[in-house]
Amino acid sequence: MTAQDVNFDRSQLGVGYPGGTFVVDKDDLLRYCKATGESDPLCNDEEAAKAAGHRALVAPPTYCANFVRSLGRPDIKLNFGRIGFHAGESIDIHAPIYAGDTLTATTGLKDVYTKTGRSGTMVFVVWETSFSNQDGQKVADVQESHVRRE
C-alpha cells in the first residue's frame, strides 16, 4: 500500500490554520524547567540570562511543544486503521523564546505517508506548527507525527 492508496482529505495538505495565541508566562516557564529538570541558568536565573545578553529568561527548546498539545486541528478524514498513537516530534528553534513573549501559532498538515512494519501497514500523519513572536519573528517549528495501524 502507498500513500496514494490511503483515503484522506488531500485538500488539507499544506494549508495553514490559526492555532492560537500563547503567552510565555515567567512562572509557568520556571515550573516547566523544574518539572523537566532543566538546569540551564539562562532558563532559570533571570540575572544570568540578562548578563548573557538576553532580555528575559530563555525558554528551553522543548517549551513550545506544550502549546501544540492544546491546538485544535481539522479532521483530515483519514480512513485507515483502528489504532492510533503519537509517533514522535521534532523541534526546530529559529530564535530565542523569552518569558513575556506572546507567541502566535499556525498549524497545518505537512505529510501523510505509509510504512510497512512487522505489524503490517502503518499510515503516518505529520502536522507542522510554526510559532512567531509578537514582533512577527518565526521562533520555532514543531513537527508531530501520529501513526494509525490496523
C-alpha atoms as one frame of an Amber mdcrd trajectory, in Angstrom:
protein
   0.000   0.000   0.000   1.242   3.501  -0.825   0.179   6.954   0.382  -1.822
   7.299  -2.847  -3.950   4.335  -1.725  -4.832   5.935   1.626  -8.137   7.755
   1.837  -7.942  11.184   3.469  -8.838  14.771   2.611  -5.854  15.710   0.428
  -7.058  19.313   0.208  -5.718  19.765   3.770  -2.065  19.228   2.732  -0.042
  22.417   3.089  -2.951  24.538   4.339  -2.162  26.660   7.404  -4.755  27.154
  10.124  -4.646  29.600  13.037  -3.564  27.704  16.117  -3.998  30.387  18.746
  -2.012  32.853  20.779   0.041  31.837  23.804   1.752  33.970  26.439   5.083
  32.683  27.754   4.479  33.277  31.436   7.617  33.554  33.577   6.172  31.495
  36.459   4.932  28.782  34.066   8.352  28.739  32.433  10.088  28.278  35.796
   7.641  25.468  36.734   8.298  23.793  33.390  12.054  23.964  33.987  11.665
  22.464  37.443   9.351  19.695  36.206  11.667  18.732  33.336  14.931  19.080
  35.236  16.121  21.924  33.011  19.188  23.351  34.744  20.472  25.902  32.221
  20.856  29.215  34.098  19.547  31.082  31.024  16.215  29.329  31.629  16.164
  29.523  35.437  18.000  32.673  36.501  16.832  35.985  35.053  20.014  37.800
  36.067  22.173  35.146  34.382  20.063  35.410  31.220  20.412  39.209  31.163
  24.145  39.004  31.880  24.430  36.756  28.811  22.710  39.391  26.655  19.115
  38.162  26.760  16.197  40.422  27.653  14.493  37.851  29.917  14.524  34.164
  30.833  15.004  31.945  27.776  12.545  29.105  27.230  14.102  25.653  26.766
  13.815  24.315  23.199  11.008  21.909  24.112   8.815  24.534  25.796   6.643
  25.442  22.803   5.696  21.771  22.319   3.402  22.283  25.336   1.269  24.633
  23.288   0.954  22.163  20.394  -0.987  19.777  22.597  -3.785  22.300  23.047
  -4.275  23.007  19.335  -7.399  22.017  17.533  -6.739  20.548  14.134  -9.099
  19.914  11.240 -10.339  16.406  10.599  -8.483  15.044   7.580 -10.998  12.196
   7.334  -8.304   9.543   7.402  -9.951   6.252   6.608  -7.379   3.763   7.827
  -6.712   1.640  10.860  -8.296   1.189  14.240  -5.322   2.024  16.459  -3.638
   5.411  16.634  -0.804   6.810  18.708   1.816   9.551  18.888   4.883   8.572
  16.866   7.297  11.375  17.714   8.098  15.027  17.355  10.908  17.280  16.275
  11.501  20.888  17.215  13.478  23.458  15.253  14.286  26.641  17.154  14.897
  29.679  14.935  15.225  32.387  17.606  15.075  32.556  21.412  11.671  32.395
  23.078  11.562  34.658  26.116   9.431  34.929  29.223   6.878  37.609  28.416
   6.673  36.792  24.708   3.313  36.317  23.041   3.500  33.508  20.506   1.118
  33.023  17.616   0.789  29.529  16.194  -0.120  28.368  12.707  -0.605  24.663
  12.158  -1.072  22.504   9.109  -0.911  19.040   7.654   2.608  18.545   6.295
   2.619  14.946   5.086   0.813  11.605   5.040   2.860   8.535   4.173   2.887
   4.769   4.665   5.398   2.304   6.030   5.204  -1.431   6.381   6.481  -2.984
   9.577   6.213  -6.317  11.371   2.638  -5.476  12.361   1.640  -4.555   8.804
   0.978  -1.272   7.074   1.031   1.935   9.076  -0.066   5.405   7.988   1.904
   8.342   9.387   0.295  11.785   9.620   2.700  14.695  10.121   1.496  18.081
  11.404   3.739  21.128  11.491   3.118  24.067  13.786   5.048  27.314  13.384
   5.360  29.849  16.182   6.046  33.562  15.724   6.594  36.086  18.483   4.882
  39.438  18.994   7.355  41.045  16.563   6.390  38.640  13.761   9.696  36.752
  14.021   9.449  32.996  13.494  10.859  31.387  16.633  10.080  27.676  16.292
   8.636  24.875  14.181   7.253  21.763  15.836   6.524  18.651  13.787   4.391
  15.954  15.339   3.890  12.534  13.813   0.931  10.319  14.574   0.516   6.776
  13.302  -2.545   4.693  12.514  -2.446   0.950  12.054  -4.921  -1.828  11.720
